[in-house]
Amino acid sequence: MNIEQFRNYCMNKKEVTEHFPFDEDTLVFKVCNKMFALASLKKWEEGNAFINLKCDPDYAQELRSEYDGVRPGYHMHKQQWNSVYVNNDVPTKLIASLIDHSYDLIVQKLPKKDRTRIQ
């Protein structure tokens, strides 16, 4: 997965917007103004690309024990966020699935009117 594929995958989801709220380096994807994915553009350029994704805490632990490329979220809540390294042992299909999982976790917590509109 490259940065364009990552961006396109996220942007094709309903109600998603992209932002640079922290600096000019950190690309953040939000659904209804809630973060579900973020990545450092500089890290992608350096060949050390990773995506921070929200994750169910039990599933996060399972993924971390199975893949070297899934680690506690860099600069994030370590129980609820993973850093998923894209050029490691994590298959692209799984990365896409983890993006979906993160998005779905955020959508589930939205107010009912927003959830209904999205679903």
KAKA-V779115 format. One record per residue. N is the residue number from 0. SS is DSSP state (H for helix, E for strand, - for the rest). BURIAL is + if it has 24 or more other ideal C-beta (glycine too) atoms within 12 Angstrom, else -. D_FIRST is the distance of its C-alpha to the first C-alpha in Angstrom with 2 decimals. Layout:
# KAKA-V779115
N_SS_BURIAL_D_FIRST / N_SS_BURIAL_D_FIRST
This chain:
# KAKA-V779115
0_-_+_0.00 / 1_-_-_3.78 / 2_H_+_6.83 / 3_H_-_8.14 / 4_H_-_5.95 / 5_H_+_6.54 / 6_H_+_10.00 / 7_H_-_10.76 / 8_H_+_10.05 / 9_H_+_12.35 / 10_H_-_14.78 / 11_-_-_15.42 / 12_-_+_17.07 / 13_-_-_20.82 / 14_-_+_22.43 / 15_E_+_19.34 / 16_E_-_19.92 / 17_E_+_18.19 / 18_E_-_20.28 / 19_-_-_20.91 / 20_-_-_23.74 / 21_-_-_23.90 / 22_-_-_23.37 / 23_-_-_21.62 / 24_-_-_18.69 / 25_E_+_17.63 / 26_E_+_15.79 / 27_E_+_17.00 / 28_E_+_16.52 / 29_E_+_19.75 / 30_E_+_21.38 / 31_-_+_25.11 / 32_-_-_24.94 / 33_E_+_23.55 / 34_E_+_20.38 / 35_E_+_17.71 / 36_E_+_14.62 / 37_E_+_14.65 / 38_E_+_12.93 / 39_E_+_14.55 / 40_H_+_13.69 / 41_H_-_15.76 / 42_H_+_13.84 / 43_H_+_10.61 / 44_H_-_13.12 / 45_H_-_14.73 / 46_-_-_11.83 / 47_-_-_12.41 / 48_-_+_9.72 / 49_E_+_10.48 / 50_E_+_10.92 / 51_E_+_14.48 / 52_E_+_15.11 / 53_E_+_18.58 / 54_-_+_19.55 / 55_-_-_22.80 / 56_H_-_24.55 / 57_H_-_25.40 / 58_H_+_21.98 / 59_H_+_20.59 / 60_H_-_23.09 / 61_H_-_22.28 / 62_H_+_18.55 / 63_H_+_19.59 / 64_H_-_22.07 / 65_H_-_19.77 / 66_-_-_16.66 / 67_-_-_17.03 / 68_-_+_13.67 / 69_E_+_15.16 / 70_E_+_17.93 / 71_E_-_20.33 / 72_-_+_19.12 / 73_-_+_19.59 / 74_-_-_22.45 / 75_-_+_22.37 / 76_-_-_24.66 / 77_-_-_23.88 / 78_-_-_24.93 / 79_-_+_23.02 / 80_E_+_19.73 / 81_E_+_17.07 / 82_E_+_14.79 / 83_E_+_11.63 / 84_E_+_10.30 / 85_-_+_6.64 / 86_-_-_8.08 / 87_-_-_10.91 / 88_-_-_12.30 / 89_-_+_10.46 / 90_-_-_9.16 / 91_H_-_6.19 / 92_H_-_9.36 / 93_H_+_10.90 / 94_H_+_8.50 / 95_H_+_9.15 / 96_H_-_12.69 / 97_H_+_13.06 / 98_H_+_12.23 / 99_H_+_14.86 / 100_H_+_17.13 / 101_H_+_17.17 / 102_H_+_17.90 / 103_H_+_20.55 / 104_H_+_22.19 / 105_H_+_22.75 / 106_H_+_24.02 / 107_H_-_26.41 / 108_-_-_28.04 / 109_-_+_28.63 / 110_-_-_32.18 / 111_H_-_33.17 / 112_H_-_33.49 / 113_H_-_29.89 / 114_H_-_28.61 / 115_H_-_30.78 / 116_H_-_29.55 / 117_H_-_25.87 / 118_-_-_26.51
